[in-house]
Amino acid sequence: MLFKNSIPPSQIVSTAARRNKDYEVEFINAVSNNDVYRLRTSLRKDSYNNLYKIRAQIISNTLAYPALDMVWAFKDSEYDFASRVYHRICDEVDEVKEGFDQSMAPITVVAGQVRESLKPISLSYQEKSDILPIDEARRLPGEADARMTIYRGQYPQMTQEEKNATKEFLGNEEEKALNRKTYSTREKY
């Protein structure tokens, strides 16, 4: 039996496994079967720089591209705090999932809602990109629902006259057959 620093290997494996956590939620749009996304939240130890990292990703099941990717980094001594932050992130994701089940919004809206609900959680621990405008955008509060940014919640109301005028618009008429001029054929020599 191999021992590392007088610790049996079975204990090392179980200790490492207890410190890794995964949580996964699927967003399946019942209206269109093509709109299936998976939100995966994980807490892992990064062996390269000895940090615990929490990653929240929304990935398309069909196209496999990330619609959202957020990362928090914690020191090795801050595992208990990282674990609490991880569970808070999972709770916030569950709340967004409940809202999604009621609204069946497209993933562009869901990604914004997830981003805005997770943005204030441990802001100082979120990984920096070293690109100032991107880091500022991650720090500042934004709009959770992108649909609200167009009209600010005040969708334009059309009067009945405007609706009728739209129906009578010339572009909505059927096209008439073209009257072409007939040309005589050329005489043979």
Residue pairs with C-beta under 8 A, 6 or more apart in sequence:
1 8
1 9
2 9
3 9
4 12
16 45
19 43
19 45
19 52
19 79
20 42
20 43
20 44
20 45
21 42
21 43
21 83
21 86
22 40
22 41
22 42
22 43
23 40
23 41
23 42
23 86
23 90
23 93
24 38
24 39
24 40
24 41
25 38
25 39
25 93
25 94
25 97
26 36
26 37
26 38
26 39
26 61
27 35
27 36
27 37
27 38
27 39
27 58
27 97
27 100
27 107
27 110
28 35
28 36
29 35
29 36
29 104
29 106
29 107
30 104
31 104
34 62
35 106
35 107
36 60
36 61
36 62
37 58
37 59
37 60
37 61
37 67
37 107
37 110
38 58
38 59
38 61
39 56
39 57
39 58
39 59
39 68
39 93
39 97
39 114
40 55
40 56
40 57
40 59
41 54
41 55
41 56
41 57
41 86
41 89
41 90
41 93
42 54
42 55
43 52
43 53
43 54
43 82
43 83
43 86
44 52
44 53
44 55
45 51
45 52
45 53
45 76
46 52
46 53
46 73
50 76
51 73
51 74
51 75
51 76
52 73
52 74
52 75
52 76
52 78
52 79
52 82
53 71
53 72
53 73
53 74
53 127
54 71
54 72
54 74
54 82
54 85
54 86
54 89
55 69
55 70
55 71
56 68
56 69
56 70
56 71
56 89
56 93
56 114
56 118
57 66
57 68
57 69
57 70
58 66
58 67
58 68
58 69
58 107
58 110
58 111
58 114
59 65
59 66
59 67
60 67
60 107
67 107
67 108
67 111
68 111
68 114
68 115
70 115
70 118
70 126
71 126
71 127
72 82
72 85
72 121
72 122
72 125
72 126
72 127
73 125
73 127
74 81
74 82
74 85
74 125
85 121
85 122
85 125
88 121
89 118
89 121
92 114
92 117
92 118
92 121
93 114
93 117
93 118
95 117
96 110
96 113
96 114
96 117
99 113
100 110
100 113
105 113
108 146
109 145
109 146
109 147
112 142
112 143
112 144
112 145
112 146
113 144
113 145
115 142
115 144
116 141
116 142
116 143
116 144
117 144
119 138
119 139
119 141
119 142
120 141
123 139
126 138
128 135
129 135
129 138
143 149
158 166
